Amino acid sequence: MPQEEVIVKAINIISESMRESMRRYKENTQNSKELFNLSITQLHYLHVIRERTNTTITEIAEIFGVQKSTVTVTVNKLLQCGFIEKITSKSDLRVVYVSLTEKGKEVIELEDQGYRQFAAYILAMLDEEEQSTFTFLLNKVTNNITRS
């Protein structure tokens, strides 16, 4: 089997396993109801908002390559759910930032815990040397992807 096919198959298996692991995690974790009610897009927006300081709707639109109106719809849903808040710039009243509320931070942390649980599941399959090699290779791949 060509290397690309092996990689594609591995990505599909890992993706499916991670989805199943996250589903079980959400079912077995208290207060995870909010995670079930969020779309993938909403979760991606929450992650971007967490990772960036003073994020605007325009910046989110640029990051995802979508129209500002598309971002506004999702941001408004996240506002209604209490996951984010809008903050008007003190230096320019025309600029509005979005940031996570405590509830938003909690739901993203809950998701991160699910990812950590999945990472522990994968690492448990490997011995110490394999874990180091696997981590090294993942870092190499992700570093090159993020530079692209």
C-alpha positions, 0 to 999 in steps of 0.5 A: 500500500502506498505511503499516502494511502496508509496515512489517509487510512490512519487519519480516518481511523484516528478521526473516527476513534477521536469522535467516538472517544469524545462522544463517550467523554461527553456522555460520561462527564457532568455539565457536558450538555453545552458541548453537545449543543455546540456545532464544530464551527461554534467550537472552532470560533471559541478556540480562536477567541480563546487563543487571540487577544482582542479578537474582532468579527473581521479577524474571525472572518479572515481566519476562516475565510468567510463573510463577516455576516456568517461570523456575526450569525455564529457569534450572536448564537454564542452570545445568546448562549452566554459563551462569549461577550462583546466589548467595545474598544475604549480607544475606538468606539467603532471597534467591538471585540469578542472574548470568552465568558467564564462559561465559555472558558469552562466549556472549552476546558471541558473539551480540552480534557476530552482531548487529553483523555484521548491523547492518554489513550493513544500514549498508553499503546506505546512504550516510552521510546515510541511515545517520544518518537510519536511526539517528535513526529507530530510536532514536526508535522504540525509545525510544518502545517502551521507554517504553510 
